[in-house]
Amino acid sequence: MKRLILVSIAAVCTAIGLSGQVPQTGPGYDTYFTGERLRVDFILAGNSDSQSAYLADLKKECDWAGARNSLIDPFRYGEYMFEAWAGDTLVYSKGFSSLFLEWRTTGQARNVSKAYTHSVWMPFPKVPVEITLSERIKSTGGFRRIFSCTVDPEDALIKQDSGNDTESVTLLHSGDMREKVDLLFVAEGYTEGEMDKFHSDCRRLMDSLFAMEPYRSRKNDFNVTALNVISEESGTDIPGRDVWKNTALKSHYHTFYVDRYLTLPDQTAVADKVSSVPFDALFVVVNDSGYGGGGIYNSYGMGTSDNTLAGTLFVHEFGHSFAGLGDEYFDSEVAYQDMYDLNVEPWEPNITTKEDFGRKWQDMLESGEYGDSLGLFEGGGYTAKGIYRPRYDCRMRSNSSPDFCPVCQRAIGRMIDYYCGKQDK
């Protein structure tokens, strides 16, 4: 493959601490990037003890939706850090999480090795760049490189997306996509005759989002589109009930044997469907009445359409997938085992082990603005002891909470600013 050089997966670089300085960045978008986007498909493989990353494919797709001045991730959230380098200059970075990482914390991962696919997007480069993938080290919170290769934009083997005939419908247009959060709803388990229902379901979910702060005050910072992905059958797989449906994205309940956990086993399935549509955030709407969903940071969120709590569930899961918020509950069934090291500060902005509380919401407590309603409430991150949440109740803890706590609202607001290119304004 022309000028595409794989570096040993076993190569280990010095971990970058959470508080470390961001490397030198380049002069600007137009120096390094075209207006299109590059999709990088990885295979993540391993078990509870170790993982490896492999390049699966490179694809040139449609226009890049992101803000031209939001190229370097200021949050460094997620279990992975994807970066692009031009020489010694960092020109793009984005943190994300994956379903594979979650699987690695389950009991099954102690006995068997598996592989998952994952897609990452970046602006299409004008010059050769080195792309790297780093994993977060649980015991330190820093990052360690597990993959690196050089991408030459002139490589003849980079696939050129020919587009697909999947129709999209604009639900909300507030302005230039480079200055807005571009939310894309994707249909799953809707037949060709159910597209009107899909659009109605999306509008109902959208109304739930913009009824709650800080989204209500920031509605003009969003564009929202619905993508009409057609399935042969309605619904989704329910393995625990021996229900199997022929749907476009092959979604299913009972992920990791938890009945309500609804996910996509192959993330590239949705990546293939969205190849012709610019977006910043993805949410898959599943045509089903069950209670279920999931949210994976900078990967996708998903939830059902017809459950009585569908809107509530959407707002919660979008908190994970869009803003990187952690779960604040600690008394519900999950498959994860020892998800967090209590001696390390979690990367999620709304939970803390108090190991590095100064970079969380300590400043909000010191201001005194919130009185006793904001503090350190023990229990969160699926753990009753040793992890703390900001308020007794919040939408990231329970469906009955009427709102997000101030800490979550601030984190969401900062993410909106980032995608709109307002973080430095």
C-alpha positions, 0 to 999 in steps of 0.5 A: 500500500503506497506510503501506508506504514504500519508500526508495531502494535506492541510499541509502547510510548510514554503515557501522557498524563491527564494534566499534561501540556497539549503538544504544539499545534499547527497554524490552522485548518486550511494549512493541513485539511481539505473540506472533506472528512476521512474515516478510519476503521479500526479493529480492536481486539483482546481480552481483559488483560490486553488489547491491540488495534489494527487498521481495517480501512481508510475512506474519503467521505463527504464534507467535514461538519466540525468547527475549523477552530476546534481541531484539538480536543481540549477535554481529553475525555474517553478511553481512547485518544485518536491523534493526527500529526504533521511531523512534530505538530499535532493537527487533530485529536479526539477522545472517544470510548468504545463498546469493546472497552466496556466488554473488556470489563466484563467477566467473559473477557477473562476467559476469551478474546474478541474483536470489535470494529470501530470508526473514527472521523477526522478532516481529510488531510492535504499532507501526509500525517501520522495517525495514532491511537492511544489507550487510557491506562486504568492504573494511572489515567494517562494514555499509552500509544497502541497503534500508529501509521502514516496516511498519505492523502494521495494513496490510491487505496483510500476508498472514495465514497461514492455516496449512497441513496439514503435520504435525509430530512432536515428537522432543525436548521439554525445555521452553518454546520461549521458553527453548530452542533450537527445532530444526526438521528439514524433510523433502525428497525423502520421499514420503508413504509414507516419513515413518517413514523421515524420523523415523528419519533425524532421530533418527539425526542428532539422536543424532549432534549430542548425542553431541558437546560442547558439545551433549551437555552442553546437550541439555536446552536443545533442543526438536527437531521433524520437519516432514513435508513430502511430495514426489512423488518420492524423492531430489533433483536431480543436474544433473551426472548429468541426474537430476531429481526432483519434490520439494517444495523443489526442492533440488539438488546441483552448486550453483555447479558443485561436485558435493557442494554441495547447496542450495535455489535458492529459500529461500522454498520452505522458508519457505512450508512452515514457516509454521505451526511455531515454530522457531529453527533449520532443517535440511533432511534430503534423502532421498539417499545421496550425500555433500553438504550446506550450511550458511548462517548463520541461513538453513538447513542441509541434508544427506543422510540415508543417506550413511555420513557423514550424521551427521558432515556434519550436525554440521558444516553445523549449525555453519555455519547455527546457530553461524556457524562458518567452514570451517577447511579450505583444500585442498578444491574450492570455487566461491568466489574471494577470499571473504575480504579478508586485511586485514579480520578475518572475522566468523566466531568461529573464523578470523582474519586477525590484524587484530583477533585480540583479539576472537577467541580471544586470551584463551583462549591467554593463559589457558594452559589449553589448552597447545600444542593451541590457537594460530594454525594457518595455513590456513582459510577456503578459503585456505592463507596469511593466515587462521588456525584455532585448532587443527590439526584440528576438526570444522569442518576435517575429518570425521575430527576427533573433536570441535570445538575449544575455540574452536568449543565456546565459540562454540556455547555462546554461541549456545545461551545467546542462544536460551535467553535466558541470555546475561545470566544 
